[in-house]
Amino acid sequence: MKTIKYIIDTIESGLYYFCYTLSKGFFFYFYLIASLLSKIIPLKPLKNLKEFFRKKQGDTLAFLSVVFVFLIGVFVYTHFYIGHSEIKYVTKDILNKSEVQERMIPEKSNELNLFRKYAEYNTNAIDFKELKKVNKDVVAWLIVDGTSINYPIVQTKNNDYYLNHDINKDIKSSGWTFMDYRNKKDLSNDNTIIYGHNLVNKTSFGSISNMFEEKWFNKSNHYIVLINEEGKHIYEIFSVYEIDPEVYYLQNEFESDDSTNTFFNILKQRSIYKFKTKVNGKDKIITLSTCTEDNKHRRVVHAKLIEK
């Protein structure tokens, strides 16, 4: 028992002196800043602040209180930033083509995150005239089953602009989901490609990571819906995989059915799941592309058009 008590006392003393040392250094920097400010602006409150930080040097309890408040702040920030991105499932009402109506999109909520704000909109109440008032670059609306992807898609003259601009064209590191500039807006290319950032809060294409979990494969109906001004285009997923950065899967047109067949077969062979969906050289497909968390690889999803 004496040995155990000795070990506990030693650990307790070690932790105390560790925190004591950290607190001296921590409050010392604040003391230096307050000292500098009090010399530049000789006001009594600054002198009192300087004295306060001088006394707090070596105050272990004060240091631990600061650490506690900091951790609370991190928790609150994480809660509001990462928050809850609702998983969207492609239900029969979404698949029903007759449900697309010319109605005003719903009133905007108090949600500050633009991705989550648009994700709240009723997919059957999309009005492209209203969306184009927000941004004339809007070309479609994308929904991916079993993810939080439920956003307008934009397209401009290059693949760089929307990497760091949102749908309002404000500079944002989170960017926006966008269609490859080479693709036609009517989705008539052999391969229509859409990009989005892999954001930690699971918005943009961050929730594509869901698709790499077995439970997504088992629960999802494997549909992707792309809505444009012509109506709903329903796609069925046939390949999901992770790969090193490359341009091969980013081809959007092919010279013949044979070259298209070869391309599709390679994409299908790459998949981590064995989808029952069959593809041939006459099919049109959609490709979703994002990066991995370390930005060293790409997560890719392919689906073929089954109805429009």
Number of C-alpha atoms within 10 A of each C-alpha: 6 7 8 9 10 11 12 12 12 12 11 12 12 12 12 14 13 12 18 20 15 18 21 19 14 16 21 19 14 18 21 14 15 22 21 15 16 18 11 9 11 12 11 10 11 18 17 14 18 21 14 15 21 20 14 19 22 20 18 19 14 15 19 15 11 13 12 12 11 12 12 12 12 11 12 13 12 12 12 12 14 14 13 13 18 17 16 15 21 19 11 8 12 18 19 12 17 11 14 21 13 12 13 13 18 14 8 12 11 7 11 11 12 17 23 22 16 19 21 18 17 12 22 19 15 23 18 23 16 13 18 13 10 13 16 15 18 22 23 25 21 19 23 27 23 24 24 26 29 28 25 25 22 24 24 17 10 11 14 13 16 26 18 15 17 20 23 11 15 11 14 14 13 18 21 29 28 28 26 20 17 17 18 15 18 12 19 13 19 19 24 26 24 23 22 23 25 24 20 13 17 25 29 26 26 22 22 29 16 16 21 16 10 11 11 16 17 9 11 15 16 21 23 25 23 23 24 22 15 10 15 22 18 22 22 22 23 24 24 25 18 18 13 12 13 9 7 9 17 15 16 20 16 15 7 10 13 13 13 22 17 13 17 23 16 13 19 21 14 16 17 13 15 13 15 9 14 13 18 15 17 12 18 21 24 22 22 22 20 24 23 19 15 8 13 10 15 19 23 23 22 25 26 25 20 14 12 14
